[in-house]
Amino acid sequence: MKGLFKYLKKKEYEKLLAVMKEIKAKPGKVIVEEGSTKREMFYIISGEAEVISEKAGEPLVLATLGEGSFFGEIGLFLRVPRTATVRAKTEMKLLRITPPILRKIEQLFPELAVKIYRAIMEELTKRLAKTTMEVETYHILYSAVSD
């Protein structure tokens, strides 16, 4: 298993599949739209997606996500506007997780829910550390050119 399910054994993952919804996406399909407040996250079983920001007027590809990646976790927990659009780059299979599905996992398989939360926490921590380093680098560069 990868990403969101990296701490699960195969049998544990198979238990979860019974309560999660698998969806498919063709290339070009928007999975998450920037500005939307839908409460859901996605796990990529197969295929690739692009994370795109349209804040500057022109679409800017921020990242490409592949098998084992997950996205939309902030939207799952908080009703805040999405910061980017996620669009299928190739044919994709995804798992869609909503608050009711997560609650069902917590009720039926609390030990598996803890493993999922751990994977989410680790990924968010990595992303925060990366962002912090980028902000510090930007600050150093900005200070150097503004002096």
mmCIF file of the C-alpha atoms, coordinates in Angstrom:
data_MODEL
# 
_entry.id   MODEL 
# 
loop_
_atom_site.group_PDB 
_atom_site.id 
_atom_site.type_symbol 
_atom_site.label_atom_id 
_atom_site.label_alt_id 
_atom_site.label_comp_id 
_atom_site.label_asym_id 
_atom_site.label_entity_id 
_atom_site.label_seq_id 
_atom_site.pdbx_PDB_ins_code 
_atom_site.Cartn_x 
_atom_site.Cartn_y 
_atom_site.Cartn_z 
_atom_site.occupancy 
_atom_site.B_iso_or_equiv 
_atom_site.pdbx_formal_charge 
_atom_site.auth_seq_id 
_atom_site.auth_comp_id 
_atom_site.auth_asym_id 
_atom_site.auth_atom_id 
_atom_site.pdbx_PDB_model_num 
ATOM 1   C CA . MET A 1 1   ? 0.000   0.000  0.000   1.00 0.00 ? 1   MET A CA 1 
ATOM 2   C CA . LYS A 1 2   ? 1.057   3.581  -0.576  1.00 0.00 ? 2   LYS A CA 1 
ATOM 3   C CA . GLY A 1 3   ? 0.197   7.055  0.651   1.00 0.00 ? 3   GLY A CA 1 
ATOM 4   C CA . LEU A 1 4   ? -3.008  7.191  2.628   1.00 0.00 ? 4   LEU A CA 1 
ATOM 5   C CA . PHE A 1 5   ? -3.026  3.447  3.218   1.00 0.00 ? 5   PHE A CA 1 
ATOM 6   C CA . LYS A 1 6   ? 0.692   2.861  3.757   1.00 0.00 ? 6   LYS A CA 1 
ATOM 7   C CA . TYR A 1 7   ? 0.167   1.547  7.300   1.00 0.00 ? 7   TYR A CA 1 
ATOM 8   C CA . LEU A 1 8   ? -2.539  -0.937 6.321   1.00 0.00 ? 8   LEU A CA 1 
ATOM 9   C CA . LYS A 1 9   ? -2.138  -4.600 5.550   1.00 0.00 ? 9   LYS A CA 1 
ATOM 10  C CA . LYS A 1 10  ? -3.782  -5.866 2.351   1.00 0.00 ? 10  LYS A CA 1 
ATOM 11  C CA . LYS A 1 11  ? -6.699  -7.436 4.262   1.00 0.00 ? 11  LYS A CA 1 
ATOM 12  C CA . GLU A 1 12  ? -7.286  -4.172 6.159   1.00 0.00 ? 12  GLU A CA 1 
ATOM 13  C CA . TYR A 1 13  ? -7.333  -2.220 2.890   1.00 0.00 ? 13  TYR A CA 1 
ATOM 14  C CA . GLU A 1 14  ? -9.826  -4.672 1.414   1.00 0.00 ? 14  GLU A CA 1 
ATOM 15  C CA . LYS A 1 15  ? -12.133 -4.115 4.416   1.00 0.00 ? 15  LYS A CA 1 
ATOM 16  C CA . LEU A 1 16  ? -12.111 -0.390 3.705   1.00 0.00 ? 16  LEU A CA 1 
ATOM 17  C CA . LEU A 1 17  ? -12.984 -0.853 0.049   1.00 0.00 ? 17  LEU A CA 1 
ATOM 18  C CA . ALA A 1 18  ? -16.395 -2.098 1.145   1.00 0.00 ? 18  ALA A CA 1 
ATOM 19  C CA . VAL A 1 19  ? -17.273 1.341  2.589   1.00 0.00 ? 19  VAL A CA 1 
ATOM 20  C CA . MET A 1 20  ? -15.503 3.616  0.091   1.00 0.00 ? 20  MET A CA 1 
ATOM 21  C CA . LYS A 1 21  ? -16.679 4.603  -3.365  1.00 0.00 ? 21  LYS A CA 1 
ATOM 22  C CA . GLU A 1 22  ? -14.389 4.056  -6.351  1.00 0.00 ? 22  GLU A CA 1 
ATOM 23  C CA . ILE A 1 23  ? -14.786 6.530  -9.191  1.00 0.00 ? 23  ILE A CA 1 
ATOM 24  C CA . LYS A 1 24  ? -13.228 6.825  -12.628 1.00 0.00 ? 24  LYS A CA 1 
ATOM 25  C CA . ALA A 1 25  ? -12.086 9.948  -14.436 1.00 0.00 ? 25  ALA A CA 1 
ATOM 26  C CA . LYS A 1 26  ? -11.184 10.475 -18.074 1.00 0.00 ? 26  LYS A CA 1 
ATOM 27  C CA . PRO A 1 27  ? -8.355  12.824 -19.091 1.00 0.00 ? 27  PRO A CA 1 
ATOM 28  C CA . GLY A 1 28  ? -9.393  16.456 -18.657 1.00 0.00 ? 28  GLY A CA 1 
ATOM 29  C CA . LYS A 1 29  ? -12.099 15.782 -16.062 1.00 0.00 ? 29  LYS A CA 1 
ATOM 30  C CA . VAL A 1 30  ? -12.053 18.244 -13.167 1.00 0.00 ? 30  VAL A CA 1 
ATOM 31  C CA . ILE A 1 31  ? -12.081 16.291 -9.905  1.00 0.00 ? 31  ILE A CA 1 
ATOM 32  C CA . VAL A 1 32  ? -11.749 19.241 -7.519  1.00 0.00 ? 32  VAL A CA 1 
ATOM 33  C CA . GLU A 1 33  ? -12.471 22.822 -8.544  1.00 0.00 ? 33  GLU A CA 1 
ATOM 34  C CA . GLU A 1 34  ? -10.598 25.806 -7.133  1.00 0.00 ? 34  GLU A CA 1 
ATOM 35  C CA . GLY A 1 35  ? -12.939 27.813 -4.880  1.00 0.00 ? 35  GLY A CA 1 
ATOM 36  C CA . SER A 1 36  ? -15.326 24.897 -4.270  1.00 0.00 ? 36  SER A CA 1 
ATOM 37  C CA . THR A 1 37  ? -16.221 24.017 -0.670  1.00 0.00 ? 37  THR A CA 1 
ATOM 38  C CA . LYS A 1 38  ? -17.211 20.378 -1.277  1.00 0.00 ? 38  LYS A CA 1 
ATOM 39  C CA . ARG A 1 39  ? -16.187 18.206 1.668   1.00 0.00 ? 39  ARG A CA 1 
ATOM 40  C CA . GLU A 1 40  ? -14.337 15.276 0.124   1.00 0.00 ? 40  GLU A CA 1 
ATOM 41  C CA . MET A 1 41  ? -10.869 13.950 -0.506  1.00 0.00 ? 41  MET A CA 1 
ATOM 42  C CA . PHE A 1 42  ? -9.492  11.519 -3.048  1.00 0.00 ? 42  PHE A CA 1 
ATOM 43  C CA . TYR A 1 43  ? -6.922  8.719  -3.152  1.00 0.00 ? 43  TYR A CA 1 
ATOM 44  C CA . ILE A 1 44  ? -5.389  7.858  -6.533  1.00 0.00 ? 44  ILE A CA 1 
ATOM 45  C CA . ILE A 1 45  ? -5.530  4.117  -7.220  1.00 0.00 ? 45  ILE A CA 1 
ATOM 46  C CA . SER A 1 46  ? -4.169  4.556  -10.745 1.00 0.00 ? 46  SER A CA 1 
ATOM 47  C CA . GLY A 1 47  ? -3.465  7.308  -13.251 1.00 0.00 ? 47  GLY A CA 1 
ATOM 48  C CA . GLU A 1 48  ? -2.216  10.878 -12.920 1.00 0.00 ? 48  GLU A CA 1 
ATOM 49  C CA . ALA A 1 49  ? -3.745  14.239 -12.057 1.00 0.00 ? 49  ALA A CA 1 
ATOM 50  C CA . GLU A 1 50  ? -2.506  17.812 -12.334 1.00 0.00 ? 50  GLU A CA 1 
ATOM 51  C CA . VAL A 1 51  ? -2.884  20.370 -9.557  1.00 0.00 ? 51  VAL A CA 1 
ATOM 52  C CA . ILE A 1 52  ? -3.589  23.718 -11.204 1.00 0.00 ? 52  ILE A CA 1 
ATOM 53  C CA . SER A 1 53  ? -3.851  27.259 -9.853  1.00 0.00 ? 53  SER A CA 1 
ATOM 54  C CA . GLU A 1 54  ? -5.723  29.860 -11.848 1.00 0.00 ? 54  GLU A CA 1 
ATOM 55  C CA . LYS A 1 55  ? -5.221  32.775 -9.454  1.00 0.00 ? 55  LYS A CA 1 
ATOM 56  C CA . ALA A 1 56  ? -2.849  34.652 -11.790 1.00 0.00 ? 56  ALA A CA 1 
ATOM 57  C CA . GLY A 1 57  ? -5.303  34.449 -14.695 1.00 0.00 ? 57  GLY A CA 1 
ATOM 58  C CA . GLU A 1 58  ? -3.296  31.872 -16.634 1.00 0.00 ? 58  GLU A CA 1 
ATOM 59  C CA . PRO A 1 59  ? -3.505  28.227 -15.492 1.00 0.00 ? 59  PRO A CA 1 
ATOM 60  C CA . LEU A 1 60  ? -0.299  27.207 -13.696 1.00 0.00 ? 60  LEU A CA 1 
ATOM 61  C CA . VAL A 1 61  ? 0.458   23.511 -13.079 1.00 0.00 ? 61  VAL A CA 1 
ATOM 62  C CA . LEU A 1 62  ? 1.709   23.303 -9.495  1.00 0.00 ? 62  LEU A CA 1 
ATOM 63  C CA . ALA A 1 63  ? 2.189   19.542 -9.298  1.00 0.00 ? 63  ALA A CA 1 
ATOM 64  C CA . THR A 1 64  ? 1.476   16.194 -10.910 1.00 0.00 ? 64  THR A CA 1 
ATOM 65  C CA . LEU A 1 65  ? 0.068   13.492 -8.627  1.00 0.00 ? 65  LEU A CA 1 
ATOM 66  C CA . GLY A 1 66  ? 0.214   9.749  -9.275  1.00 0.00 ? 66  GLY A CA 1 
ATOM 67  C CA . GLU A 1 67  ? -0.683  6.389  -7.818  1.00 0.00 ? 67  GLU A CA 1 
ATOM 68  C CA . GLY A 1 68  ? -0.767  6.409  -4.021  1.00 0.00 ? 68  GLY A CA 1 
ATOM 69  C CA . SER A 1 69  ? -1.165  10.184 -3.764  1.00 0.00 ? 69  SER A CA 1 
ATOM 70  C CA . PHE A 1 70  ? -4.112  11.777 -2.055  1.00 0.00 ? 70  PHE A CA 1 
ATOM 71  C CA . PHE A 1 71  ? -5.555  15.261 -2.217  1.00 0.00 ? 71  PHE A CA 1 
ATOM 72  C CA . GLY A 1 72  ? -8.419  17.295 -0.835  1.00 0.00 ? 72  GLY A CA 1 
ATOM 73  C CA . GLU A 1 73  ? -7.783  16.368 2.797   1.00 0.00 ? 73  GLU A CA 1 
ATOM 74  C CA . ILE A 1 74  ? -8.205  19.949 4.020   1.00 0.00 ? 74  ILE A CA 1 
ATOM 75  C CA . GLY A 1 75  ? -11.604 20.102 2.322   1.00 0.00 ? 75  GLY A CA 1 
ATOM 76  C CA . LEU A 1 76  ? -12.576 16.847 4.013   1.00 0.00 ? 76  LEU A CA 1 
ATOM 77  C CA . PHE A 1 77  ? -12.075 18.349 7.463   1.00 0.00 ? 77  PHE A CA 1 
ATOM 78  C CA . LEU A 1 78  ? -12.818 22.048 6.898   1.00 0.00 ? 78  LEU A CA 1 
ATOM 79  C CA . ARG A 1 79  ? -15.438 23.840 4.817   1.00 0.00 ? 79  ARG A CA 1 
ATOM 80  C CA . VAL A 1 80  ? -12.990 26.252 3.199   1.00 0.00 ? 80  VAL A CA 1 
ATOM 81  C CA . PRO A 1 81  ? -12.574 27.155 -0.481  1.00 0.00 ? 81  PRO A CA 1 
ATOM 82  C CA . ARG A 1 82  ? -10.265 24.853 -2.434  1.00 0.00 ? 82  ARG A CA 1 
ATOM 83  C CA . THR A 1 83  ? -6.931  26.497 -3.190  1.00 0.00 ? 83  THR A CA 1 
ATOM 84  C CA . ALA A 1 84  ? -6.424  24.735 -6.544  1.00 0.00 ? 84  ALA A CA 1 
ATOM 85  C CA . THR A 1 85  ? -8.131  22.717 -9.251  1.00 0.00 ? 85  THR A CA 1 
ATOM 86  C CA . VAL A 1 86  ? -7.226  19.047 -9.663  1.00 0.00 ? 86  VAL A CA 1 
ATOM 87  C CA . ARG A 1 87  ? -7.771  17.658 -13.160 1.00 0.00 ? 87  ARG A CA 1 
ATOM 88  C CA . ALA A 1 88  ? -7.228  14.146 -14.526 1.00 0.00 ? 88  ALA A CA 1 
ATOM 89  C CA . LYS A 1 89  ? -4.165  14.029 -16.774 1.00 0.00 ? 89  LYS A CA 1 
ATOM 90  C CA . THR A 1 90  ? -4.733  10.373 -17.733 1.00 0.00 ? 90  THR A CA 1 
ATOM 91  C CA . GLU A 1 91  ? -7.451  7.771  -17.215 1.00 0.00 ? 91  GLU A CA 1 
ATOM 92  C CA . MET A 1 92  ? -7.823  7.490  -13.454 1.00 0.00 ? 92  MET A CA 1 
ATOM 93  C CA . LYS A 1 93  ? -9.310  5.313  -10.738 1.00 0.00 ? 93  LYS A CA 1 
ATOM 94  C CA . LEU A 1 94  ? -9.833  7.067  -7.416  1.00 0.00 ? 94  LEU A CA 1 
ATOM 95  C CA . LEU A 1 95  ? -11.373 6.460  -4.030  1.00 0.00 ? 95  LEU A CA 1 
ATOM 96  C CA . ARG A 1 96  ? -13.692 9.254  -2.888  1.00 0.00 ? 96  ARG A CA 1 
ATOM 97  C CA . ILE A 1 97  ? -13.854 9.827  0.885   1.00 0.00 ? 97  ILE A CA 1 
ATOM 98  C CA . THR A 1 98  ? -16.501 12.090 2.444   1.00 0.00 ? 98  THR A CA 1 
ATOM 99  C CA . PRO A 1 99  ? -17.181 12.920 6.120   1.00 0.00 ? 99  PRO A CA 1 
ATOM 100 C CA . PRO A 1 100 ? -19.950 10.254 6.358   1.00 0.00 ? 100 PRO A CA 1 
ATOM 101 C CA . ILE A 1 101 ? -17.612 7.617  4.873   1.00 0.00 ? 101 ILE A CA 1 
ATOM 102 C CA . LEU A 1 102 ? -14.867 8.611  7.313   1.00 0.00 ? 102 LEU A CA 1 
ATOM 103 C CA . ARG A 1 103 ? -17.309 8.379  10.248  1.00 0.00 ? 103 ARG A CA 1 
ATOM 104 C CA . LYS A 1 104 ? -18.349 4.926  9.072   1.00 0.00 ? 104 LYS A CA 1 
ATOM 105 C CA . ILE A 1 105 ? -14.692 3.835  8.969   1.00 0.00 ? 105 ILE A CA 1 
ATOM 106 C CA . GLU A 1 106 ? -14.197 5.235  12.494  1.00 0.00 ? 106 GLU A CA 1 
ATOM 107 C CA . GLN A 1 107 ? -17.228 3.271  13.764  1.00 0.00 ? 107 GLN A CA 1 
ATOM 108 C CA . LEU A 1 108 ? -16.534 -0.022 11.975  1.00 0.00 ? 108 LEU A CA 1 
ATOM 109 C CA . PHE A 1 109 ? -12.722 -0.031 11.989  1.00 0.00 ? 109 PHE A CA 1 
ATOM 110 C CA . PRO A 1 110 ? -11.368 2.443  14.589  1.00 0.00 ? 110 PRO A CA 1 
ATOM 111 C CA . GLU A 1 111 ? -7.866  0.947  14.477  1.00 0.00 ? 111 GLU A CA 1 
ATOM 112 C CA . LEU A 1 112 ? -7.731  1.470  10.709  1.00 0.00 ? 112 LEU A CA 1 
ATOM 113 C CA . ALA A 1 113 ? -9.008  5.040  11.038  1.00 0.00 ? 113 ALA A CA 1 
ATOM 114 C CA . VAL A 1 114 ? -6.042  5.795  13.322  1.00 0.00 ? 114 VAL A CA 1 
ATOM 115 C CA . LYS A 1 115 ? -3.650  4.472  10.653  1.00 0.00 ? 115 LYS A CA 1 
ATOM 116 C CA . ILE A 1 116 ? -5.304  6.651  7.993   1.00 0.00 ? 116 ILE A CA 1 
ATOM 117 C CA . TYR A 1 117 ? -5.152  9.742  10.221  1.00 0.00 ? 117 TYR A CA 1 
ATOM 118 C CA . ARG A 1 118 ? -1.470  9.039  10.870  1.00 0.00 ? 118 ARG A CA 1 
ATOM 119 C CA . ALA A 1 119 ? -0.741  8.945  7.128   1.00 0.00 ? 119 ALA A CA 1 
ATOM 120 C CA . ILE A 1 120 ? -2.673  12.197 6.589   1.00 0.00 ? 120 ILE A CA 1 
ATOM 121 C CA . MET A 1 121 ? -0.837  13.877 9.477   1.00 0.00 ? 121 MET A CA 1 
ATOM 122 C CA . GLU A 1 122 ? 2.565   12.800 8.149   1.00 0.00 ? 122 GLU A CA 1 
ATOM 123 C CA . GLU A 1 123 ? 1.791   14.074 4.651   1.00 0.00 ? 123 GLU A CA 1 
ATOM 124 C CA . LEU A 1 124 ? 0.495   17.412 5.950   1.00 0.00 ? 124 LEU A CA 1 
ATOM 125 C CA . THR A 1 125 ? 3.590   17.763 8.134   1.00 0.00 ? 125 THR A CA 1 
ATOM 126 C CA . LYS A 1 126 ? 5.861   17.147 5.118   1.00 0.00 ? 126 LYS A CA 1 
ATOM 127 C CA . ARG A 1 127 ? 3.941   19.691 3.051   1.00 0.00 ? 127 ARG A CA 1 
ATOM 128 C CA . LEU A 1 128 ? 4.119   22.269 5.847   1.00 0.00 ? 128 LEU A CA 1 
ATOM 129 C CA . ALA A 1 129 ? 7.882   21.746 6.264   1.00 0.00 ? 129 ALA A CA 1 
ATOM 130 C CA . LYS A 1 130 ? 8.385   22.153 2.503   1.00 0.00 ? 130 LYS A CA 1 
ATOM 131 C CA . THR A 1 131 ? 6.271   25.309 2.413   1.00 0.00 ? 131 THR A CA 1 
ATOM 132 C CA . THR A 1 132 ? 8.126   26.754 5.418   1.00 0.00 ? 132 THR A CA 1 
ATOM 133 C CA . MET A 1 133 ? 11.485  26.169 3.687   1.00 0.00 ? 133 MET A CA 1 
ATOM 134 C CA . GLU A 1 134 ? 10.183  27.789 0.493   1.00 0.00 ? 134 GLU A CA 1 
ATOM 135 C CA . VAL A 1 135 ? 8.914   30.850 2.398   1.00 0.00 ? 135 VAL A CA 1 
ATOM 136 C CA . GLU A 1 136 ? 12.252  31.170 4.214   1.00 0.00 ? 136 GLU A CA 1 
ATOM 137 C CA . THR A 1 137 ? 14.128  30.909 0.900   1.00 0.00 ? 137 THR A CA 1 
ATOM 138 C CA . TYR A 1 138 ? 11.837  33.504 -0.668  1.00 0.00 ? 138 TYR A CA 1 
ATOM 139 C CA . HIS A 1 139 ? 12.378  35.814 2.305   1.00 0.00 ? 139 HIS A CA 1 
ATOM 140 C CA . ILE A 1 140 ? 16.174  35.478 2.050   1.00 0.00 ? 140 ILE A CA 1 
ATOM 141 C CA . LEU A 1 141 ? 16.100  36.162 -1.703  1.00 0.00 ? 141 LEU A CA 1 
ATOM 142 C CA . TYR A 1 142 ? 13.718  39.081 -1.322  1.00 0.00 ? 142 TYR A CA 1 
ATOM 143 C CA . SER A 1 143 ? 15.881  40.588 1.442   1.00 0.00 ? 143 SER A CA 1 
ATOM 144 C CA . ALA A 1 144 ? 18.985  40.226 -0.754  1.00 0.00 ? 144 ALA A CA 1 
ATOM 145 C CA . VAL A 1 145 ? 17.466  42.073 -3.720  1.00 0.00 ? 145 VAL A CA 1 
ATOM 146 C CA . SER A 1 146 ? 15.655  44.750 -1.725  1.00 0.00 ? 146 SER A CA 1 
ATOM 147 C CA . ASP A 1 147 ? 18.754  45.961 0.139   1.00 0.00 ? 147 ASP A CA 1 
# 
